[in-house]
Amino acid sequence: MEVLVIGLATAFNFIIVLWKLKHDRVEDGILDIAAFVAISYLFAGTISGMSVGMVASATISLYLLIFPPKFTS
C-alpha cells in the first residue's frame, strides 16, 4: 500500500511540475523542485519517511498550482 501511495504521489508531483514548466511558470516550477528536494532530503532513509515526504511534496505542488507565488511584478 505504501509503495502505491509513493508511486501515485511521485507521478502526480512530476506531472504538476512538468505542466508548470510547459506553461511558462518557471519560478513556480523551480520553487516546487526545491521543496521536493528539501523534503526528500529531510525524510530520506525509511519507506514511511519517503511516503510522508512524497505526499507532502505533492500537497505543496497542488497548493502552488492553485495559488502561484509572485516573485516579480
VOVO-315046 format. One record per residue (C-alpha): residue in three letters; x negated, y, z. Coordinates in Angstrom, 2 decimals, m for minus. Layout:
<recs>
('Ala', (X, Y, Z))
...
</recs>
This chain:
<recs>
('Met', (0.00, 0.00, 0.00))
('Glu', (m2.81, 2.42, 0.83))
('Val', (m4.50, 1.71, m2.47))
('Leu', (m1.28, 2.60, m4.28))
('Val', (m0.96, 5.88, m2.35))
('Ile', (m4.59, 6.78, m3.06))
('Gly', (m4.18, 5.97, m6.75))
('Leu', (m0.97, 7.94, m7.16))
('Ala', (m2.25, 10.94, m5.20))
('Thr', (m5.51, 10.97, m7.17))
('Ala', (m3.74, 10.75, m10.53))
('Phe', (m1.23, 13.44, m9.51))
('Asn', (m4.06, 15.69, m8.34))
('Phe', (m6.09, 15.32, m11.54))
('Ile', (m3.04, 15.86, m13.75))
('Ile', (m2.28, 19.12, m11.95))
('Val', (m5.90, 20.30, m12.24))
('Leu', (m6.02, 19.47, m15.96))
('Trp', (m2.71, 21.28, m16.51))
('Lys', (m4.08, 24.37, m14.74))
('Leu', (m7.27, 24.38, m16.79))
('Lys', (m5.36, 23.95, m20.08))
('His', (m3.02, 26.84, m19.24))
('Asp', (m5.81, 29.38, m18.52))
('Arg', (m5.55, 29.16, m14.74))
('Val', (m9.28, 28.62, m14.37))
('Glu', (m9.66, 30.37, m11.00))
('Asp', (m6.84, 28.27, m9.59))
('Gly', (m8.37, 25.10, m11.02))
('Ile', (m11.79, 25.88, m9.57))
('Leu', (m10.27, 26.56, m6.14))
('Asp', (m8.37, 23.29, m6.41))
('Ile', (m11.51, 21.34, m7.30))
('Ala', (m13.42, 22.96, m4.43))
('Ala', (m10.67, 22.00, m1.98))
('Phe', (m10.69, 18.45, m3.38))
('Val', (m14.47, 18.15, m2.92))
('Ala', (m14.36, 19.58, 0.61))
('Ile', (m11.54, 17.29, 1.72))
('Ser', (m13.20, 14.26, 0.12))
('Tyr', (m16.41, 15.06, 1.95))
('Leu', (m14.64, 15.53, 5.30))
('Phe', (m12.61, 12.31, 5.12))
('Ala', (m15.15, 10.04, 3.40))
('Gly', (m16.07, 6.71, 4.88))
('Thr', (m12.79, 4.91, 5.55))
('Ile', (m9.80, 3.90, 3.47))
('Ser', (m7.44, 5.67, 5.87))
('Gly', (m9.54, 8.82, 5.71))
('Met', (m9.62, 8.80, 1.93))
('Ser', (m5.86, 8.27, 1.69))
('Val', (m5.29, 11.22, 4.04))
('Gly', (m7.78, 13.29, 2.02))
('Met', (m6.15, 12.47, m1.31))
('Val', (m2.63, 13.19, m0.11))
('Ala', (m3.81, 16.47, 1.47))
('Ser', (m5.61, 17.47, m1.72))
('Ala', (m2.55, 16.65, m3.84))
('Thr', (m0.40, 18.73, m1.49))
('Ile', (m2.80, 21.67, m1.81))
('Ser', (m2.75, 21.28, m5.60))
('Leu', (1.03, 21.38, m5.65))
('Tyr', (1.11, 24.44, m3.37))
('Leu', (m1.40, 26.29, m5.57))
('Leu', (0.62, 25.34, m8.64))
('Ile', (3.75, 26.95, m7.20))
('Phe', (2.00, 29.91, m5.52))
('Pro', (m1.10, 30.73, m7.62))
('Pro', (m3.85, 32.75, m5.93))
('Lys', (m4.53, 36.26, m7.19))
('Phe', (m8.28, 36.88, m7.11))
('Thr', (m8.34, 39.62, m9.76))
('Ser', (m5.70, 42.13, m10.75))
</recs>
